[in-house]
């Protein structure tokens, strides 16, 4: 079960519980805020799900990740994301 679906289930259950007699006394202090937070987390997970999958795929394609997954040390020049070294050129 995905974590986002768990947040949705918690949100719906807490909302339904807040309409019962036992839940109405707890509704404003605990149940309704919990439901609101879980609903927001559900929407955030759904919005970012595709981006997280793309990021994971990019990481799997990176040479350093492939060498770590294979159990070998990455090559020193395998990091393609390094910026060029900064040179100090001061003119007074």
LINUR-V273935 format. One record per pair of residues at least 24 apart in sequence whose ideal C-beta (glycine too) atoms are under 6 Angstrom apart, sorted by sequence separation. I is the first residue (numbers start at 1). J is the second residue. D is the distance in whole Angstrom. If there is no record, write none. Layout:
BEGIN
i=I j=J d=D
i=I j=J d=D
END
This chain:
BEGIN
i=11 j=35 d=5
i=11 j=38 d=4
i=10 j=38 d=4
i=11 j=39 d=4
i=7 j=38 d=4
i=7 j=41 d=5
i=8 j=42 d=5
i=7 j=42 d=4
i=4 j=42 d=5
i=4 j=45 d=4
i=4 j=46 d=6
END
